[in-house]
């Protein structure tokens, strides 16, 4: 039996990874794993010249993701084999971080702001989810996160938001809300998603797993 495949999308800092983690914790008795779309971001360092690279570099348009590699990883895990990360050609591979293995027999969650955009990937999911958070709340969360966790300065964080996030979100991420089976609101400033929505998601996934 292949694992149940769940895609969780939503804007930057909407709470996708938080919900994925809550689901995995609630289903700790099963063999589960999470793949983050961010692990498949393209390595832009191969493009020569800082000016050219800055013009095309993105993390919020579909061309930022190595889709064939991501789809292949999902298919490999769904087929019962482990995947070694990071995969060649990705930003993480270029940074030469330590390798790790991902495998799951019961549930594989793929989260990321573009995971419902790609038709090949989306059709593989048994269940699709969109985390819906107000724009202003997402902006505040993202800037605070970039400063506190990634060492960015306020000017740098806001400049990147204006350059790549602000215009890409309504074009590429927000329209995928209508492709989700379940929409979970996450409006609170403390970043806690609506509990009934998370509980409904967990119950649905449990039902999928047990009915295989």
C-alpha positions as CSV (number, residue, x, y, z in Angstrom):
1,X,0.0,0.0,0.0
2,X,1.3,3.4,-0.9
3,X,1.1,6.3,1.6
4,X,-1.6,8.8,1.6
5,X,-0.4,12.0,-0.2
6,X,-1.5,15.4,1.2
7,X,-0.5,18.8,-0.2
8,X,-0.7,21.9,2.0
9,X,-0.4,25.3,0.3
10,X,-0.9,28.9,1.4
11,X,0.9,32.2,1.4
12,X,4.3,32.8,2.8
13,X,4.2,32.6,6.7
14,X,0.5,31.5,6.6
15,X,1.3,28.5,8.9
16,X,1.6,25.6,6.4
17,X,4.6,24.0,8.2
18,X,2.9,24.4,11.6
19,X,-0.2,22.6,10.4
20,X,1.9,19.8,8.8
21,X,3.8,19.3,12.0
22,X,0.5,19.2,14.1
23,X,-0.8,16.5,11.8
24,X,2.3,14.4,12.0
25,X,2.3,14.7,15.8
26,X,-1.3,13.7,16.0
27,X,-0.7,10.7,13.8
28,X,2.5,9.6,15.5
29,X,1.4,6.0,15.5
30,X,1.8,5.9,11.8
31,X,4.8,6.1,9.5
32,X,4.8,9.7,8.3
33,X,7.0,12.2,6.7
34,X,7.0,15.8,5.5
35,X,8.6,17.2,2.3
36,X,9.0,20.9,2.1
37,X,8.8,22.6,-1.3
38,X,11.7,24.9,-0.1
39,X,14.0,21.9,-0.3
40,X,13.5,21.9,-4.1
41,X,14.3,25.6,-4.7
42,X,16.5,26.1,-7.7
43,X,20.1,27.0,-7.3
44,X,20.5,30.4,-8.9
45,X,24.3,30.6,-8.3
46,X,24.9,29.0,-11.7
47,X,23.7,32.2,-13.4
48,X,26.6,34.4,-14.1
49,X,26.7,38.0,-12.9
50,X,25.1,39.5,-9.8
51,X,22.9,41.9,-11.7
52,X,21.5,39.2,-14.0
53,X,21.0,36.8,-11.1
54,X,19.2,39.4,-9.0
55,X,16.7,40.1,-11.8
56,X,15.7,36.5,-12.3
57,X,16.1,35.1,-8.8
58,X,12.9,34.2,-7.1
59,X,11.4,32.0,-4.4
60,X,7.8,32.9,-5.2
61,X,7.2,32.1,-8.8
62,X,6.8,28.6,-10.2
63,X,10.2,28.7,-11.9
64,X,11.8,28.8,-8.5
65,X,11.0,25.1,-8.0
66,X,12.6,22.1,-9.6
67,X,9.3,20.4,-10.3
68,X,10.6,17.2,-12.0
69,X,12.8,16.5,-9.0
70,X,10.0,17.2,-6.5
71,X,7.5,15.0,-8.4
72,X,10.1,12.2,-8.7
73,X,10.7,12.4,-5.0
74,X,7.0,12.1,-4.2
75,X,6.7,9.2,-6.7
76,X,9.7,7.4,-5.2
77,X,8.3,7.6,-1.6
78,X,4.8,6.6,-2.8
79,X,6.4,3.6,-4.5
80,X,7.9,2.5,-1.1
81,X,11.5,3.6,-1.5
82,X,13.3,6.3,0.5
83,X,14.6,9.5,-1.0
84,X,18.0,11.0,-0.1
85,X,17.9,14.8,0.3
86,X,19.0,17.3,-0.8
87,X,18.7,16.5,-4.5
88,X,21.2,17.8,-7.1
89,X,20.5,21.3,-8.6
90,X,18.8,22.6,-5.5
91,X,19.8,25.6,-3.3
92,X,20.4,23.2,-0.4
93,X,22.6,20.9,-2.4
94,X,24.7,24.0,-3.4
95,X,25.1,24.8,0.2
96,X,26.5,21.3,0.8
97,X,24.3,20.7,3.9
98,X,24.3,17.3,5.5
99,X,22.2,14.7,3.6
100,X,19.2,13.0,5.1
101,X,16.6,10.3,4.1
102,X,12.8,10.7,3.8
103,X,10.5,7.7,3.7
104,X,6.9,7.1,4.7
105,X,4.6,4.1,4.6
106,X,1.3,5.7,5.7
107,X,1.4,9.5,5.1
108,X,3.5,11.9,3.1
109,X,2.8,15.6,3.4
110,X,4.2,18.1,0.9
111,X,3.9,21.7,2.0
112,X,4.8,24.9,0.2
113,X,3.2,28.0,-1.2
114,X,3.2,26.6,-4.8
115,X,2.5,22.9,-4.3
116,X,-1.0,23.2,-5.7
117,X,0.2,25.2,-8.8
118,X,1.9,22.4,-10.6
119,X,-0.7,20.1,-12.3
120,X,1.6,17.0,-12.3
121,X,2.2,17.3,-8.5
122,X,-1.4,18.3,-7.6
123,X,-3.0,15.3,-9.3
124,X,-0.9,13.0,-7.1
125,X,-2.5,14.3,-3.9
126,X,-5.3,12.4,-2.2
127,X,-6.2,15.6,-0.2
128,X,-5.3,19.2,-0.8
129,X,-5.3,21.9,1.8
130,X,-5.0,25.7,1.7
131,X,-4.1,27.7,4.8
132,X,-5.8,31.1,4.6
133,X,-4.2,34.0,6.5
134,X,-4.9,37.7,6.1
135,X,-2.2,39.5,4.0
136,X,-1.2,41.9,6.7
137,X,-0.8,39.2,9.2
138,X,1.4,37.2,6.9
139,X,3.6,40.2,6.1
140,X,4.2,40.8,9.8
141,X,4.9,37.2,10.6
142,X,7.3,36.9,7.6
143,X,9.3,40.0,8.5
144,X,9.6,39.1,12.1
145,X,10.7,35.6,11.1
146,X,13.3,36.8,8.7
147,X,14.8,39.1,11.3
148,X,14.6,36.7,14.3
149,X,15.4,33.4,12.6
150,X,17.4,34.3,9.5
151,X,19.4,37.3,10.6
152,X,17.9,39.7,8.1
153,X,17.7,43.4,8.7
154,X,14.4,45.2,8.4
155,X,15.3,47.0,5.2
156,X,16.5,43.8,3.6
157,X,13.4,41.8,4.6
158,X,11.0,44.5,3.4
159,X,12.9,45.0,0.1
160,X,12.7,41.3,-0.7
161,X,9.0,41.2,0.1
162,X,8.4,44.1,-2.3
163,X,10.6,42.5,-5.0
164,X,9.4,38.9,-5.0
165,X,6.5,38.2,-2.6
166,X,4.1,41.0,-2.9
167,X,3.4,40.6,-6.6
168,X,3.8,36.8,-6.9
169,X,1.4,35.8,-4.2
170,X,-1.8,37.1,-5.9
171,X,-0.7,35.7,-9.2
172,X,0.6,32.3,-8.3
173,X,-0.4,31.2,-4.8
174,X,-3.8,32.8,-4.0
175,X,-5.6,31.3,-7.1
176,X,-4.7,27.8,-5.9
177,X,-7.0,28.3,-2.9
178,X,-9.8,27.2,-5.2
179,X,-8.0,23.9,-5.9
180,X,-8.0,22.9,-2.3
181,X,-10.4,20.3,-0.8
182,X,-10.1,22.0,2.6
183,X,-9.4,25.6,3.6
184,X,-8.1,26.2,7.1
185,X,-8.2,29.8,8.5
186,X,-5.2,30.9,10.4
187,X,-5.8,34.6,11.2
188,X,-4.5,34.9,14.8
189,X,-1.4,37.0,15.6
190,X,0.1,34.2,17.6
191,X,0.1,32.0,14.5
192,X,-2.2,29.3,16.0
193,X,-4.4,27.8,13.2
194,X,-8.1,27.3,13.8
195,X,-8.4,24.1,15.8
196,X,-11.6,22.7,14.2
197,X,-9.9,23.0,10.8
198,X,-6.8,21.1,12.0
199,X,-8.9,18.5,13.7
200,X,-11.0,18.0,10.6
201,X,-7.8,17.6,8.5
202,X,-6.4,15.0,11.0
203,X,-9.7,13.1,11.0
204,X,-9.9,13.0,7.2
205,X,-6.3,11.8,6.9
206,X,-6.8,9.1,9.5
207,X,-9.9,8.0,7.6
208,X,-7.9,7.8,4.3
209,X,-5.1,5.8,6.0
210,X,-7.4,3.3,7.6
211,X,-9.6,2.8,4.5
212,X,-6.7,1.9,2.2
